[in-house]
Amino acid sequence: SYWRVDAYDQYGNGTWTRTGPYMNYRGQIEPVGPVNNTVEYDISLRRPAAALPAPWQPANVSGTETQNLTVSSHGGIHTAFPLAAGANYTVTSYQTDTDPRELLIARRTYPEAVENRYTTIPNDTATRVVSLSNDLTTETVTPVQAACAVEDWLVDTKTYARVPVDQSTGSPVETFLFEQERGNAKLMASSMALLLRARNIPARYVTGYTAGEKRGPDTYAVRAV
């Protein structure tokens, strides 16, 4: 499972923002989609956090002052006061037993709310960005095939590097796609999301961490984005 912090759905002026309400945590977070099990994780922070990383998708939280928690419309867990390094909490997360074949053959039948929220691109998006999206996905049939095609292109043509995002151009994603060979995780993810949205495929920008490095029985050190 990957560790998720939260998601963003609106992009403009080179920045992602999160829309939708925050709800007070009430002891249980309703799942999105079918689930068949839950798993409990004990988490110890090594640096302060105002948004609590959790294996997707979280069901409930304990071990901290839950009256100070809110849940975003994307399912991210936030605290009114940042937890200090060394703080501990427990998350129970839903598990889903999905069939990859179903995802691979799924067609473009999205719920209206999903399509409305996750397919918009800025009105000033350059024509060459849309053209690139069309070129990369023209031979694909399903959304998953299109996503794989965009991902493969980014892996083949761009190099990941921890470099700052240049906001001076007003369009850092366009600059990255056509004028740069190296980019950080934000640029990689933003580029993929916008290229898919340009083909009317729902996509959102998500922050989080990889599964982590195994350190012992049922113990992992989670660092990498």
Summary of the structure (lengths in Angstrom):
residues: 225
radius of gyration: 18.7
end to end distance: 13.1
largest distance: 51.6
contacts: 604
relative contact order: 0.18
helix: 28%
strand: 30%
